[in-house]
Amino acid sequence: MTSLKLYTAIYVVLFVIATAQVAVERAGYLDSMYWVAFTAIMVLSAVKALFVVGYYQHLKFEPRSVTLVVLAGLIGALALTFAAAYSII
C-alpha cells in the first residue's frame, strides 16, 4: 500500500497544476495566445489525468493490458477534443 506522504505529494502536484491551468487560461484570452494556451492546458490536463489514474485509481499497479486500454481511451478523448477545438475556430 502506498504511503500517506505519497498521496499528499501527488495532491500538492495536482493542486499546483490546476493553479497553473487557471493562470494559462487567463493568459489565453488574448487572440494571439489562444493556441499556445490551449496546448498548454491540454498537456497539463494529460499530466493531471495520468497522476489521478496512476495513483488514486491504482492503475499503476494493474496489468499492462488494462493500462493500454485506458491509454487508448485517453488518446481518443484527446483526439475528439482537438477536433472540437478545431471546428470552433
DSSP file (Angstrom, degrees, kcal/mol; ACC not computed):
  #  RESIDUE AA STRUCTURE BP1 BP2  ACC     N-H-->O    O-->H-N    N-H-->O    O-->H-N    TCO  KAPPA ALPHA  PHI   PSI    X-CA   Y-CA   Z-CA
    1    1 A M              0   0    0      0, 0.0     2,-0.2     0, 0.0     0, 0.0   0.000 360.0 360.0 360.0 141.9    0.0    0.0    0.0
    2    2 A T        -     0   0    0      1,-0.1     2,-0.0    53,-0.1    53,-0.0  -0.473 360.0-109.6 -78.8 146.7    1.2    3.5   -0.9
    3    3 A S     >  -     0   0    0     -2,-0.2     4,-1.7     1,-0.1     3,-0.2  -0.255  16.6-117.6 -78.0 161.8    2.0    5.8    1.9
    4    4 A L  H  > S+     0   0    0      1,-0.2     4,-2.4     2,-0.2     5,-0.2   0.824 113.5  60.9 -64.5 -33.2    0.1    8.9    3.0
    5    5 A K  H  > S+     0   0    0      2,-0.2     4,-2.4     1,-0.2    -1,-0.2   0.901 103.7  49.1 -62.9 -40.8    3.1   11.1    2.2
    6    6 A L  H  > S+     0   0    0      2,-0.2     4,-2.5     1,-0.2    -1,-0.2   0.930 111.6  48.1 -65.5 -44.8    3.0   10.0   -1.5
    7    7 A Y  H  X S+     0   0    0     -4,-1.7     4,-2.2     1,-0.2    -2,-0.2   0.884 112.3  49.8 -63.0 -37.9   -0.7   10.7   -1.8
    8    8 A T  H  X S+     0   0    0     -4,-2.4     4,-2.2     2,-0.2    -1,-0.2   0.905 110.4  49.8 -66.2 -41.7   -0.2   14.1   -0.1
    9    9 A A  H  X S+     0   0    0     -4,-2.4     4,-2.3     2,-0.2    -2,-0.2   0.902 111.3  49.0 -63.9 -41.1    2.7   14.9   -2.5
   10   10 A I  H  X S+     0   0    0     -4,-2.5     4,-2.7     2,-0.2    -1,-0.2   0.897 109.3  52.9 -65.8 -39.7    0.5   13.9   -5.5
   11   11 A Y  H  X S+     0   0    0     -4,-2.2     4,-2.3     2,-0.2    -2,-0.2   0.917 109.5  48.8 -60.1 -43.4   -2.3   16.1   -4.2
   12   12 A V  H  X S+     0   0    0     -4,-2.2     4,-2.4     2,-0.2    -2,-0.2   0.911 111.0  50.0 -64.4 -42.0    0.0   19.1   -4.0
   13   13 A V  H  X S+     0   0    0     -4,-2.3     4,-2.5     1,-0.2    -2,-0.2   0.924 111.2  49.1 -61.7 -44.3    1.3   18.4   -7.5
   14   14 A L  H  X S+     0   0    0     -4,-2.7     4,-2.4     1,-0.2    -2,-0.2   0.890 110.7  50.9 -62.4 -39.3   -2.3   18.3   -8.8
   15   15 A F  H  X S+     0   0    0     -4,-2.3     4,-2.2     2,-0.2    -2,-0.2   0.911 110.8  48.1 -63.9 -43.2   -3.2   21.5   -7.0
   16   16 A V  H  X S+     0   0    0     -4,-2.4     4,-2.3     2,-0.2    -2,-0.2   0.908 112.0  49.3 -65.1 -42.0   -0.2   23.3   -8.5
   17   17 A I  H  X S+     0   0    0     -4,-2.5     4,-2.3     2,-0.2    -2,-0.2   0.910 110.3  50.7 -64.6 -41.5   -1.0   22.0  -12.0
   18   18 A A  H  X S+     0   0    0     -4,-2.4     4,-1.8     2,-0.2    -1,-0.2   0.901 110.4  49.6 -62.6 -40.1   -4.7   23.2  -11.5
   19   19 A T  H  X S+     0   0    0     -4,-2.2     4,-2.0     1,-0.2    -1,-0.2   0.903 109.9  51.0 -64.2 -41.2   -3.4   26.6  -10.5
   20   20 A A  H  X S+     0   0    0     -4,-2.3     4,-2.5     1,-0.2    -2,-0.2   0.876 106.8  55.0 -63.7 -37.0   -1.1   26.8  -13.5
   21   21 A Q  H  X S+     0   0    0     -4,-2.3     4,-2.6     2,-0.2    -1,-0.2   0.908 107.1  49.4 -62.8 -41.2   -4.1   25.8  -15.7
   22   22 A V  H  X S+     0   0    0     -4,-1.8     4,-2.0     2,-0.2    -1,-0.2   0.913 111.8  48.9 -63.8 -41.8   -6.1   28.8  -14.4
   23   23 A A  H  X S+     0   0    0     -4,-2.0     4,-1.6     1,-0.2    -2,-0.2   0.905 112.8  47.4 -64.6 -41.0   -3.2   31.1  -15.0
   24   24 A V  H  X S+     0   0    0     -4,-2.5     4,-1.5     1,-0.2    -2,-0.2   0.889 109.4  54.4 -67.2 -38.9   -2.7   29.8  -18.5
   25   25 A E  H  < S+     0   0    0     -4,-2.6     4,-0.3     1,-0.2    -2,-0.2   0.905 107.2  49.9 -62.2 -41.0   -6.4   30.1  -19.2
   26   26 A R  H >< S+     0   0    0     -4,-2.0     3,-0.9     1,-0.2    -1,-0.2   0.877 111.5  48.6 -65.8 -36.8   -6.4   33.8  -18.2
   27   27 A A  H >< S+     0   0    0     -4,-1.6     3,-1.1     1,-0.2    -1,-0.2   0.751 100.3  68.9 -72.4 -23.1   -3.4   34.4  -20.5
   28   28 A G  T 3< S+     0   0    0     -4,-1.5    -1,-0.2     1,-0.2    -2,-0.2   0.512  73.7  85.5 -75.8  -4.7   -5.3   32.6  -23.3
   29   29 A Y  T <   +     0   0    0     -3,-0.9     2,-0.3    -4,-0.3    -1,-0.2   0.724  69.0  91.7 -70.3 -19.3   -7.9   35.4  -23.7
   30   30 A L  S X  S-     0   0    0     -3,-1.1     3,-1.2    -4,-0.1     4,-0.4  -0.611  82.3-134.1 -73.1 133.5   -5.5   37.2  -26.0
   31   31 A D  G >  S+     0   0    0     -2,-0.3     3,-0.9     1,-0.3     4,-0.3   0.848 103.4  53.9 -59.8 -35.7   -6.3   36.2  -29.5
   32   32 A S  G 3  S+     0   0    0      1,-0.2    -1,-0.3     2,-0.1     4,-0.2   0.708 110.1  47.5 -73.3 -18.0   -2.6   35.7  -30.4
   33   33 A M  G <> S+     0   0    0     -3,-1.2     4,-2.8    -6,-0.2     5,-0.3   0.347  80.1 103.4-103.2   5.3   -2.1   33.3  -27.4
   34   34 A Y  H <> S+     0   0    0     -3,-0.9     4,-2.9    -4,-0.4     5,-0.2   0.934  84.2  40.6 -58.3 -52.6   -5.1   31.1  -27.9
   35   35 A W  H  > S+     0   0    0     -4,-0.3     4,-2.4     2,-0.2    -1,-0.2   0.846 115.6  51.2 -70.4 -32.4   -3.3   28.0  -29.4
   36   36 A V  H  > S+     0   0    0     -4,-0.2     4,-2.3     2,-0.2    -1,-0.2   0.940 114.5  43.7 -65.6 -46.3   -0.4   28.3  -27.1
   37   37 A A  H  X S+     0   0    0     -4,-2.8     4,-2.5     2,-0.2    -2,-0.2   0.901 113.4  51.8 -65.1 -41.4   -2.7   28.4  -24.1
   38   38 A F  H  X S+     0   0    0     -4,-2.9     4,-2.2    -5,-0.3    -2,-0.2   0.929 111.8  46.0 -61.6 -46.4   -4.9   25.6  -25.5
   39   39 A T  H  X S+     0   0    0     -4,-2.4     4,-2.3     2,-0.2    -1,-0.2   0.909 112.6  50.4 -63.4 -42.7   -1.9   23.3  -26.0
   40   40 A A  H  X S+     0   0    0     -4,-2.3     4,-2.5     1,-0.2    -2,-0.2   0.912 111.1  48.4 -63.0 -42.4   -0.5   24.1  -22.5
   41   41 A I  H  X S+     0   0    0     -4,-2.5     4,-2.5     1,-0.2    -1,-0.2   0.895 111.1  50.8 -65.8 -39.3   -3.9   23.4  -20.9
   42   42 A M  H  X S+     0   0    0     -4,-2.2     4,-2.1     2,-0.2    -2,-0.2   0.907 111.9  46.8 -65.4 -41.0   -4.2   20.1  -22.8
   43   43 A V  H  X S+     0   0    0     -4,-2.3     4,-2.2     2,-0.2    -2,-0.2   0.933 113.6  48.0 -66.2 -45.0   -0.7   19.0  -21.8
   44   44 A L  H  X S+     0   0    0     -4,-2.5     4,-2.4     1,-0.2    -2,-0.2   0.887 111.1  51.6 -63.1 -38.2   -1.3   19.9  -18.1
   45   45 A S  H  X S+     0   0    0     -4,-2.5     4,-2.5     2,-0.2    -1,-0.2   0.896 108.8  50.6 -64.9 -39.9   -4.7   18.1  -18.2
   46   46 A A  H  X S+     0   0    0     -4,-2.1     4,-2.2     2,-0.2    -2,-0.2   0.903 110.4  49.2 -65.1 -40.5   -3.0   15.0  -19.6
   47   47 A V  H  X S+     0   0    0     -4,-2.2     4,-2.0     2,-0.2    -2,-0.2   0.924 111.9  48.7 -64.6 -43.6   -0.4   15.1  -16.8
   48   48 A K  H  X S+     0   0    0     -4,-2.4     4,-2.5     1,-0.2    -2,-0.2   0.918 110.3  51.5 -61.3 -42.6   -3.1   15.5  -14.2
   49   49 A A  H  X S+     0   0    0     -4,-2.5     4,-2.9     1,-0.2     5,-0.3   0.897 108.0  52.0 -62.2 -40.6   -5.1   12.6  -15.6
   50   50 A L  H  X S+     0   0    0     -4,-2.2     4,-2.5     1,-0.2     5,-0.2   0.897 110.8  48.0 -64.2 -39.6   -2.0   10.4  -15.5
   51   51 A F  H  X>S+     0   0    0     -4,-2.0     4,-2.3     2,-0.2     5,-0.8   0.940 114.7  45.2 -64.8 -46.2   -1.4   11.2  -11.9
   52   52 A V  I  X>S+     0   0    0     -4,-2.5     5,-1.7     1,-0.2     4,-0.6   0.945 119.0  41.0 -63.9 -48.3   -5.1   10.6  -10.9
   53   53 A V  I  <5S+     0   0    0     -4,-2.9     6,-2.2    -5,-0.2     7,-0.3   0.906 117.2  48.7 -67.6 -41.1   -5.4    7.4  -12.9
   54   54 A G  I  <5S+     0   0    0     -4,-2.5     6,-1.8    -5,-0.3     7,-0.3   0.882 129.6  12.6 -69.0 -39.2   -2.0    6.1  -11.9
   55   55 A Y  I ><5S+     0   0    0     -4,-2.3     3,-0.5    -5,-0.2    -3,-0.2   0.862 128.6  42.2-108.3 -50.8   -2.1    6.6   -8.2
   56   56 A Y  I 3<<S+     0   0    0     -5,-0.8    -3,-0.2    -4,-0.6    -4,-0.1   0.837 125.6  36.6 -72.7 -30.3   -5.6    7.4   -7.0
   57   57 A Q  T 3 <S-     0   0    0     -5,-1.7    -1,-0.2    -4,-0.1    -4,-0.1   0.317 107.1-127.9-101.6   7.9   -7.2    4.8   -9.2
   58   58 A H    X   +     0   0    0     -3,-0.5     3,-1.2    -6,-0.3    -4,-0.2   0.697  61.9 141.1  59.8  25.4   -4.3    2.4   -8.7
   59   59 A L  G >   +     0   0    0     -6,-2.2     3,-1.5     1,-0.3    -5,-0.2   0.772  61.6  70.4 -68.0 -24.7   -3.8    1.8  -12.4
   60   60 A K  G 3  S+     0   0    0     -6,-1.8    -1,-0.3    -7,-0.3    -5,-0.1   0.797 101.7  45.1 -60.6 -26.9    0.0    1.8  -11.8
   61   61 A F  G <  S+     0   0    0     -3,-1.2    -1,-0.3    -7,-0.3    -2,-0.2   0.343  96.3  96.5-101.3   5.8   -0.4   -1.5  -10.1
   62   62 A E  S <  S-     0   0    0     -3,-1.5     5,-0.0     1,-0.2    -3,-0.0  -0.431  88.6 -78.7 -89.0 166.5   -2.7   -3.1  -12.7
   63   63 A P    >>  -     0   0    0      0, 0.0     4,-1.4     0, 0.0     3,-0.8  -0.284  43.9-112.0 -61.4 153.2   -1.7   -5.4  -15.5
   64   64 A R  H 3> S+     0   0    0      1,-0.2     4,-2.2     2,-0.2     5,-0.2   0.810 113.7  62.6 -59.2 -32.8   -0.2   -3.7  -18.5
   65   65 A S  H 3> S+     0   0    0      1,-0.2     4,-1.8     2,-0.2    -1,-0.2   0.885 102.6  49.5 -63.4 -38.2   -3.2   -4.6  -20.8
   66   66 A V  H <> S+     0   0    0     -3,-0.8     4,-2.0     1,-0.2    -1,-0.2   0.898 109.6  52.5 -66.4 -39.5   -5.6   -2.6  -18.6
   67   67 A T  H  X S+     0   0    0     -4,-1.4     4,-2.4     1,-0.2    -2,-0.2   0.896 107.9  51.0 -62.3 -40.9   -3.2    0.4  -18.7
   68   68 A L  H  X S+     0   0    0     -4,-2.2     4,-2.3     2,-0.2    -1,-0.2   0.867 107.7  52.3 -67.2 -36.2   -3.1    0.2  -22.5
   69   69 A V  H  X S+     0   0    0     -4,-1.8     4,-1.8     2,-0.2    -1,-0.2   0.926 112.0  45.6 -64.6 -44.0   -6.9    0.1  -22.8
   70   70 A V  H  X S+     0   0    0     -4,-2.0     4,-2.2     1,-0.2    -2,-0.2   0.891 111.5  52.9 -66.0 -39.2   -7.1    3.3  -20.6
   71   71 A L  H  X S+     0   0    0     -4,-2.4     4,-2.4     1,-0.2    -1,-0.2   0.892 106.6  52.6 -63.7 -39.8   -4.4    4.9  -22.6
   72   72 A A  H  X S+     0   0    0     -4,-2.3     4,-2.2     1,-0.2    -1,-0.2   0.897 109.1  50.3 -62.4 -39.7   -6.3    4.2  -25.8
   73   73 A G  H  X S+     0   0    0     -4,-1.8     4,-2.4     2,-0.2    -2,-0.2   0.894 109.7  50.6 -63.9 -40.3   -9.3    5.9  -24.3
   74   74 A L  H  X S+     0   0    0     -4,-2.2     4,-2.5     2,-0.2    -2,-0.2   0.916 110.1  49.1 -64.0 -43.5   -7.2    8.9  -23.3
   75   75 A I  H  X S+     0   0    0     -4,-2.4     4,-2.3     1,-0.2    -2,-0.2   0.905 111.6  49.8 -63.6 -41.0   -5.8    9.3  -26.8
   76   76 A G  H  X S+     0   0    0     -4,-2.2     4,-2.3     2,-0.2    -2,-0.2   0.913 110.6  49.4 -63.1 -42.5   -9.3    9.0  -28.3
   77   77 A A  H  X S+     0   0    0     -4,-2.4     4,-2.1     1,-0.2    -2,-0.2   0.900 111.5  49.1 -64.1 -40.8  -10.6   11.7  -25.9
   78   78 A L  H  X S+     0   0    0     -4,-2.5     4,-2.7     2,-0.2     5,-0.2   0.902 109.7  52.2 -65.0 -40.2   -7.7   14.0  -26.8
   79   79 A A  H  X S+     0   0    0     -4,-2.3     4,-2.2     1,-0.2    -2,-0.2   0.918 111.0  47.0 -62.3 -42.9   -8.4   13.5  -30.5
   80   80 A L  H  X S+     0   0    0     -4,-2.3     4,-2.4     2,-0.2    -1,-0.2   0.876 111.6  51.6 -66.2 -36.8  -12.0   14.4  -30.1
   81   81 A T  H  X S+     0   0    0     -4,-2.1     4,-2.4     2,-0.2    -2,-0.2   0.923 110.6  47.3 -65.3 -44.7  -11.1   17.4  -28.0
   82   82 A F  H  X S+     0   0    0     -4,-2.7     4,-2.2     1,-0.2    -2,-0.2   0.896 112.2  50.8 -63.7 -39.2   -8.7   18.7  -30.6
   83   83 A A  H  X S+     0   0    0     -4,-2.2     4,-1.7    -5,-0.2    -2,-0.2   0.904 111.4  47.7 -64.9 -40.5  -11.2   18.1  -33.4
   84   84 A A  H  X S+     0   0    0     -4,-2.4     4,-0.9     2,-0.2    -2,-0.2   0.898 111.9  49.7 -66.9 -39.8  -13.9   20.0  -31.4
   85   85 A A  H  X S+     0   0    0     -4,-2.4     4,-1.2     1,-0.2     3,-0.4   0.876 109.3  52.5 -66.4 -36.6  -11.5   22.9  -30.8
   86   86 A Y  H  < S+     0   0    0     -4,-2.2    -1,-0.2     1,-0.2    -2,-0.2   0.870 106.3  53.3 -66.7 -35.7  -10.5   23.0  -34.5
   87   87 A S  H  < S+     0   0    0     -4,-1.7    -1,-0.2     1,-0.2    -2,-0.2   0.703 102.0  60.5 -74.5 -17.5  -14.2   23.2  -35.5
   88   88 A I  H  <        0   0    0     -4,-0.9    -1,-0.2    -3,-0.4    -2,-0.2   0.887 360.0 360.0 -73.6 -40.0  -14.7   26.2  -33.2
   89   89 A I     <        0   0    0     -4,-1.2    -1,-0.2    -3,-0.1    -2,-0.2   0.476 360.0 360.0 -79.8 360.0  -12.2   28.4  -34.9
